Amino acid sequence: MSDNVQERVERLAIPIVEDLSLELVDVEFKKEGHNWYLRVYIDRDQDDQGVDLDDCASVSEKLSEALDNHDPIEQAYYLEVSSPGAERPLKKEKDVYSAVGKNVHVTTYAPIDGEKAFEGKLTDFDGTTLTIETKVKTRVVTKSIPYDKVAKARLAIVF
């Protein structure tokens, strides 16, 4: 099979989370020590409500049944279903659009103006460029970051 575990699990998980009016944020399949972990991150797409324990339990139960029926993973693993947390990753373009007006942390593959990490308010995203307002001492500086240069992006909590 040409696709990987994450893609196979995503195909099983998407209808389950959408049926519960939730969103699939990410799927990870990692070996930690001697054990494999399948981590499924879910969120509520509307009103910044987030998910609760009941949402995670519902998805876990239904996804576990689907995984048992389709058996897309050869080795033993632990299934974990949870919220992506307050510093949710911005994996897809639609996630970045949704983050406009919020604080973000962005790292790039290569330095831009000598920097590879940027944190501040995402003021605009046009599909090709992120515009972030950052503070340098007492000044507000606007940085333009090409989307194709973004290695990772996530929401950021400001204290």
C-alpha positions in Angstrom: 0.0 0.0 0.0 1.4 3.4 -1.0 -0.1 5.5 1.7 1.1 5.7 5.3 -0.6 4.9 8.6 -1.6 8.5 9.3 -3.4 8.8 5.9 -5.2 5.5 6.5 -6.3 6.5 10.0 -7.3 10.0 8.7 -9.6 8.3 6.2 -11.3 6.3 9.0 -11.4 9.2 11.5 -12.7 12.1 9.3 -16.3 10.7 8.9 -16.4 9.9 12.6 -15.3 13.3 13.9 -17.5 15.1 11.3 -20.5 13.0 12.3 -19.9 14.4 15.9 -19.6 18.0 14.6 -15.9 18.0 15.4 -12.8 18.5 13.3 -9.8 16.3 12.9 -6.7 18.4 13.6 -3.9 15.9 13.3 -2.9 12.2 13.5 0.5 11.1 14.8 1.9 7.5 14.8 5.1 7.4 16.9 7.3 4.9 18.6 8.3 6.0 22.1 10.5 3.6 23.9 9.2 0.1 23.1 5.6 1.2 22.5 3.8 2.7 19.5 1.2 5.5 20.0 -1.5 6.5 17.7 -2.5 10.0 18.7 -5.6 11.6 17.2 -6.2 15.3 17.9 -9.7 16.7 17.6 -11.3 20.1 18.1 -14.6 21.8 17.7 -14.7 23.9 14.5 -17.1 26.6 15.7 -17.2 29.2 18.5 -13.7 28.4 19.9 -15.5 26.1 22.3 -13.0 23.3 22.3 -13.6 19.7 23.1 -14.3 18.0 26.4 -13.7 14.5 27.8 -17.0 13.2 26.4 -16.0 14.3 22.9 -12.7 12.5 23.2 -14.3 9.4 24.6 -16.9 9.3 21.8 -14.3 9.6 19.1 -12.0 7.1 20.8 -14.8 4.5 21.1 -16.0 4.9 17.5 -12.5 5.1 16.0 -11.3 2.1 18.0 -14.2 0.1 16.5 -13.3 1.3 13.0 -9.6 0.5 13.5 -10.5 -3.0 14.7 -12.7 -3.6 11.7 -10.3 -2.3 9.1 -7.0 -3.2 10.9 -4.8 -0.6 9.1 -1.9 -0.9 11.6 0.2 -4.1 11.8 1.8 -3.7 15.2 0.3 -3.2 18.7 -0.3 0.4 19.7 -2.0 2.6 22.2 -4.8 4.9 20.9 -5.0 8.4 22.4 -7.7 10.9 21.5 -7.3 14.4 22.8 -7.6 18.1 22.2 -4.6 19.8 20.4 -4.4 22.2 23.4 -4.3 25.9 23.6 -1.2 26.1 21.3 -3.0 24.2 18.5 -0.9 23.4 15.4 -1.9 25.2 12.2 -1.4 22.3 9.8 -3.7 23.4 6.9 -4.3 26.6 5.0 -7.8 26.8 6.5 -6.2 26.7 10.0 -4.0 29.7 9.2 -7.0 31.6 7.8 -8.9 30.9 11.0 -5.9 32.1 13.1 -6.0 35.7 11.6 -6.3 38.1 14.5 -4.8 35.6 17.0 -1.2 35.2 18.4 0.9 32.7 16.5 4.4 31.2 16.6 5.9 30.4 13.2 9.2 28.8 12.3 10.6 28.8 8.8 12.9 26.4 6.9 15.4 29.2 6.1 16.1 32.5 7.8 14.0 35.6 6.8 15.8 38.8 7.7 18.2 36.7 9.8 15.4 35.0 11.8 13.8 31.6 11.7 11.2 32.0 14.5 8.5 34.6 14.7 5.9 35.2 17.3 3.1 37.8 17.3 -0.3 38.6 16.1 -1.2 37.2 12.7 -2.8 40.2 11.0 -3.3 38.8 7.5 -3.0 35.7 5.4 -3.7 35.9 1.7 -2.9 32.2 0.8 0.7 33.0 0.0 2.0 35.3 2.7 1.5 35.5 6.5 1.7 39.0 8.0 2.7 39.0 11.6 3.0 42.0 13.9 5.8 41.4 16.5 7.1 43.6 19.2 10.8 44.5 19.3 11.3 46.3 22.6 8.7 49.0 22.4 8.1 49.1 18.6 5.7 47.0 16.6 7.3 45.5 13.6 5.4 43.9 10.7 7.0 40.7 9.2 5.9 39.1 5.9 6.5 35.4 5.8 6.0 33.4 2.6 3.7 30.5 3.3 5.9 28.0 1.4 8.8 28.8 3.7 6.8 27.9 6.9 8.1 24.8 8.6 5.7 24.9 11.5 3.0 27.2 12.8 0.8 27.1 15.9 -1.3 29.3 18.0 0.6 31.0 20.8 -0.4 31.9 24.3 0.6 35.4 25.4 1.0 36.1 29.1 
